[in-house]
Amino acid sequence: MTAPRFLIVADGDFEAMTSKTANSVIRFLPDRTVGVLDRQKAGRTAQDVLGFGGALPVVGSMREGLALGPTAVLIGIAPQGGRMPGEWRAWLAEALDHGCDLWSGLHTFLGDDPLLAEKARTMGRKIFDLRRPPADLPIASGLAKSVEPLVVLTVGTDCNVGKMTAQLRLTRRLNDRGVRTRFVATGQTGIMIEGWGIAVDAVVADFIAGAAERLVLEGAVGADVVLVEGQGSINHPGYSGVTLGLLHGACPDALILCHQSTREYIGDYRQAAWLRIPPLTEYVRLYETIGAAVHPMKVVGISLNTYDLPEDLARRACEVAARETGLPATDPVRFDPDPLVDAVLSARTRRDRARRAG
């Protein structure tokens, strides 16, 4: 199958904090992206908007976007609740008529829309609803704790702080160092980039941990290290259930705590600030204690998102986090990810010694 060339729809929300899917596809699949549709940012480039992405154009209509030669249209934002804005339906129908496939991570499944489904059938195109979960998920039974590779889960102080991005950076660096490493995608963006996974936030609650377990078992085949994409935060009022399901289903040996350095409140970029983010040391305690109820695990490093800080303050934030927690800390996108890579490899050595001794 030929790799698709994406036109990304991010209308009205293409910016650093609100278009996570679009931004990640642009960062990790630049050669497969032809442009972004956002009427508010039309005429600019991805570099202008995000600070990366080069000359990738932002266009103001589906017609302009289709002229760039995509073979697929990808929904690049996740509106709250994951539902498709009504006017997008006509755009997506136009894309199908043009011969494009549709890729979506919305909770609204495009394949269930009668118009879009019929157009796709008539035009011989495909609709990929990446949040549609498998129908045969198990209830978790602890099988993930016995896999041979070291399992590492990213956990966070909030949503959208860099849990997936950190894992993708570490995956690349570990493989470059000869360590067979698999990235396990648990959200729609990770699935788009990696090509497989389960969007656990669309799974019925009883089976979230089972989905995590299945992913770890599959990712463990032929691997030395399995890096599981985290979701949410253990104290997020809306999404902590998904976080806990991953924590107990994946049975990680090690955790990497992710935090945006300037963020003070959970969800402060979307709603009224009301829940202050506790100190990093409190998160270390929470995750290790709650996780250990099922399987022993330790936080081994701190991954910071410092995109909105000048370099000197970003480096200082890493130093402060390391001093506060006693753990290696870095921004793996902006700076060298090796402190976290070394922490993962050290955790693997300790785990292997403990298994031999036990």
C-alpha positions in Angstrom: 0.0 0.0 0.0 1.4 3.4 -1.0 1.8 5.8 1.9 -0.8 8.5 1.8 -0.1 12.2 1.3 -2.2 14.2 3.8 -4.1 17.4 3.6 -4.8 18.2 7.2 -8.0 19.9 8.3 -7.5 22.1 11.4 -9.9 24.8 10.7 -10.1 27.5 13.3 -7.7 25.7 15.7 -4.3 25.4 14.0 -1.8 26.6 16.6 0.7 25.2 19.1 -1.7 24.1 21.9 -5.0 23.3 20.1 -4.0 21.2 17.0 -2.1 18.3 18.6 -2.8 15.8 15.9 -2.0 18.2 13.0 1.2 19.3 14.8 2.4 15.8 15.5 1.8 14.6 11.9 3.7 17.7 10.6 6.6 17.0 13.0 6.9 13.3 12.5 5.6 12.8 8.9 6.7 15.9 7.1 7.3 14.2 3.8 3.7 12.9 3.8 2.0 16.2 4.4 1.0 18.7 1.6 -0.8 21.4 3.6 -3.2 22.5 6.3 -6.7 23.8 5.9 -7.5 26.7 8.3 -9.4 29.7 7.1 -8.1 31.9 9.9 -4.4 31.2 9.2 -4.6 31.0 5.4 -1.7 32.4 3.5 0.8 31.6 6.3 3.1 28.5 6.7 3.4 25.9 9.3 6.7 27.5 10.4 4.9 30.8 10.9 2.2 29.2 13.1 4.1 26.5 15.0 7.8 27.4 14.8 8.5 24.2 12.8 7.2 22.6 9.6 9.0 24.8 7.1 7.1 26.2 4.1 4.2 23.8 4.4 1.3 26.0 3.2 -1.9 26.9 5.1 -4.9 27.2 2.8 -8.4 28.6 3.2 -10.5 26.2 1.3 -10.8 22.5 0.5 -10.4 23.4 -3.2 -7.1 25.0 -2.6 -6.0 22.1 -0.5 -6.9 19.5 -3.0 -4.9 21.4 -5.6 -1.8 20.5 -3.6 -2.2 16.8 -4.6 -3.2 14.9 -1.4 -4.3 11.3 -1.6 -6.0 11.6 1.9 -7.6 14.2 4.0 -6.8 13.9 7.7 -8.7 15.5 10.6 -6.0 17.3 12.5 -7.8 18.7 15.5 -9.9 17.1 18.3 -12.7 19.4 19.2 -13.9 18.9 22.8 -16.0 15.7 22.8 -14.4 14.6 19.5 -17.4 15.5 17.4 -17.2 16.8 13.8 -18.3 20.4 13.1 -21.3 20.2 10.7 -19.8 22.3 7.9 -16.9 19.8 7.5 -19.2 17.2 6.1 -19.4 19.0 2.7 -15.6 19.4 2.7 -15.1 15.7 3.3 -17.6 14.8 0.6 -15.7 17.1 -1.8 -12.4 15.3 -0.9 -14.0 11.9 -1.5 -15.2 13.1 -4.9 -11.7 14.2 -5.6 -10.4 10.7 -5.0 -9.0 11.1 -1.4 -9.4 8.7 1.5 -10.4 10.1 4.9 -8.5 9.6 8.1 -10.2 10.7 11.4 -9.6 10.4 15.1 -12.9 11.9 16.1 -15.4 10.2 18.4 -17.9 10.8 15.6 -17.2 8.0 13.2 -17.1 9.2 9.6 -17.9 5.7 8.3 -21.3 5.9 10.1 -22.3 9.0 8.1 -24.6 7.8 5.3 -23.5 10.4 2.8 -19.8 9.9 3.3 -20.0 6.1 3.5 -21.9 6.0 0.2 -19.5 8.4 -1.5 -16.6 6.3 -0.3 -18.2 3.2 -1.6 -19.0 4.7 -5.0 -15.6 6.3 -5.4 -13.7 3.2 -4.2 -12.2 5.2 -1.3 -11.5 4.2 2.3 -12.6 5.8 5.6 -10.3 5.2 8.5 -12.0 5.9 11.8 -8.9 5.5 14.1 -10.9 5.8 17.3 -13.1 2.8 16.5 -12.0 0.2 19.1 -11.7 -3.5 18.4 -14.8 -5.5 19.3 -13.1 -8.3 21.2 -11.1 -6.6 23.9 -10.4 -8.6 27.1 -10.6 -7.6 30.7 -7.0 -7.1 32.0 -5.5 -10.1 33.8 -2.0 -8.9 34.6 -0.4 -10.6 31.6 1.6 -7.5 30.7 3.7 -7.7 33.9 5.4 -10.9 32.7 6.7 -9.7 29.2 10.4 -9.9 28.6 11.1 -6.3 27.5 11.2 -3.4 29.8 7.8 -1.6 29.6 7.9 2.2 30.0 4.8 4.4 30.3 4.7 8.1 30.0 2.5 9.8 32.6 1.6 13.4 32.9 0.6 16.4 35.0 -2.1 17.2 32.5 -3.3 16.4 29.0 -1.3 17.6 26.0 2.1 18.0 27.8 4.2 15.8 25.4 3.7 12.2 26.5 3.5 10.9 22.9 6.2 13.2 21.6 8.6 12.1 24.3 8.1 8.4 23.6 8.6 8.9 19.8 11.8 10.8 20.5 13.0 8.0 22.8 12.0 5.3 20.4 14.1 6.8 17.6 17.1 7.4 19.9 17.0 3.9 21.5 16.7 2.2 18.1 19.7 4.3 16.9 21.6 3.0 19.8 20.9 -0.6 18.8 18.1 -1.3 21.4 15.1 -2.9 19.8 12.3 -0.5 20.8 8.6 -0.5 20.0 6.3 2.5 20.4 2.8 1.6 21.5 0.1 4.1 20.3 -2.9 4.6 22.6 -4.4 7.6 20.9 -5.5 8.6 17.4 -2.4 10.7 16.7 0.0 8.0 17.7 -1.9 5.5 15.5 -1.7 7.8 12.5 2.1 8.1 13.0 2.9 4.5 13.9 0.3 2.7 11.9 -1.2 0.6 14.6 -2.6 0.8 18.2 -5.9 1.4 20.0 -7.4 4.7 21.0 -8.1 3.9 24.6 -10.3 6.9 25.3 -12.9 5.4 23.0 -12.9 2.0 24.8 -15.7 1.1 27.2 -14.3 1.7 30.7 -14.2 -2.0 31.7 -11.9 -2.8 28.9 -9.4 0.1 28.9 -6.8 -1.9 31.0 -7.5 -4.9 28.7 -6.7 -2.8 25.7 -3.4 -1.6 27.3 -2.6 -5.2 28.1 -3.2 -6.3 24.6 -1.1 -3.5 23.1 1.9 -4.3 25.4 1.7 -8.0 24.6 1.7 -7.2 20.9 4.5 -4.6 21.2 6.7 -6.9 23.2 7.3 -9.3 20.4 10.9 -9.0 19.3 11.5 -6.0 21.4 14.0 -5.1 24.2 12.0 -2.0 25.3 8.3 -1.2 24.9 7.4 2.5 25.2 3.7 3.0 25.8 2.0 6.3 25.0 0.4 7.8 28.0 -3.0 9.7 28.2 -4.4 12.3 30.6 -3.3 12.7 34.2 -4.0 10.7 37.4 -5.7 13.8 38.9 -7.5 15.2 35.8 -11.2 15.5 36.7 -12.3 14.3 33.2 -9.6 11.9 32.0 -8.1 10.2 35.1 -10.0 7.0 34.4 -8.1 6.5 31.1 -4.8 7.2 32.9 -5.5 4.6 35.5 -6.5 2.0 33.0 -3.2 2.4 31.2 -1.3 2.4 34.5 -2.8 -0.9 35.6 -3.3 -2.6 32.3 0.2 -1.9 30.8 1.9 -2.9 34.1 4.9 -0.7 33.3 8.3 -1.3 35.0 9.2 2.4 34.6 7.4 5.7 34.2 8.5 9.0 32.6 6.7 12.0 34.1 5.8 14.7 31.5 5.0 18.3 32.3 4.7 21.6 30.5 7.0 23.9 32.5 4.8 27.0 32.4 1.5 25.4 33.1 0.1 26.0 36.5 -3.4 24.7 36.3 -4.9 21.5 34.8 -6.6 22.4 31.5 -5.7 26.1 31.8 -5.6 26.5 28.0 -9.2 25.4 27.5 -11.3 26.3 30.5 -11.3 28.4 33.7 -8.3 27.6 35.8 -9.4 25.9 39.1 -7.2 22.9 39.8 -3.6 23.8 40.5 -0.9 21.4 39.4 0.9 20.0 42.4 4.7 19.8 42.7 6.4 17.1 40.5 7.4 15.2 43.7 3.7 14.8 44.5 3.1 13.3 41.1 6.0 10.9 41.5 4.5 9.7 44.8 1.0 9.4 43.3 1.9 7.5 40.2 4.3 5.1 42.0 1.9 4.4 44.9 -1.2 3.9 42.7 0.6 1.9 40.1 2.2 -0.4 42.7 -1.2 -1.6 43.8 -0.9 -3.9 40.7 2.7 -3.9 39.7 5.9 -2.3 41.1 7.0 0.7 39.1 9.2 3.7 39.5 9.4 7.1 37.9 12.9 7.2 36.2 12.9 10.6 34.5 11.2 13.9 33.9 10.3 15.0 30.3 9.6 18.7 30.1 7.8 20.6 27.4 9.4 24.1 27.2 8.2 25.2 23.8 7.0 28.6 25.1 10.2 29.5 27.1 13.4 31.1 25.8 16.4 28.7 25.8 18.0 30.0 29.0 14.8 29.6 31.0 14.1 26.2 29.4 17.5 24.9 30.5 16.9 26.4 34.0 13.5 24.6 34.1 15.2 21.3 33.4 17.8 22.0 36.2 15.1 22.9 38.7 13.0 19.7 37.9 16.1 17.5 38.3 17.0 19.1 41.6 13.4 18.9 42.9 12.9 15.3 42.0 16.4 13.8 42.1 15.8 12.4 38.6 17.2 13.2 35.1 15.2 15.9 33.4 15.3 17.3 29.9 13.1 18.6 27.0 13.6 15.7 24.5 12.4 17.7 21.6 14.5 20.9 22.2 17.5 19.4 23.9 19.4 16.1 24.0 17.0 13.2 24.9 19.9 11.0 26.1 19.3 11.7 29.9 16.0 9.9 29.5 17.4 7.3 27.2 20.1 6.5 29.8 17.5 6.4 32.5 15.5 3.8 30.6 18.5 1.7 30.0 19.5 1.8 33.6 16.0 0.8 34.6 16.2 -2.1 32.3 19.5 -3.2 33.8 18.1 -3.0 37.3 14.9 -4.9 36.3 16.9 -7.7 34.7 19.2 -8.0 37.8 16.2 -8.2 40.1 14.6 -10.9 38.0 17.8 -13.0 38.0 18.1 -12.6 41.7 14.4 -13.3 42.4 
